[in-house]
């Protein structure tokens, strides 16, 4: 009985680590999108609303 509990706990812990990695990567992507989608190096200056729409589209696509 103890072996089954240890094995299932190990699988649960491994899944938790994988899920944590997915969450951290998605947070990093969101931070990068917020930092890099701006007017700093743009040829055509966009309004804040247009930048928001671009970011929103990228969040949904990725």
Protein Blocks (a to p, Z undefined) as FASTA:
>chain_A
ZZmmmmmmmmmmmmmmmmmmmmmmmmmmmmmmmmmmccklgcbdcdfklmmmmmmmmmmm
ZZ
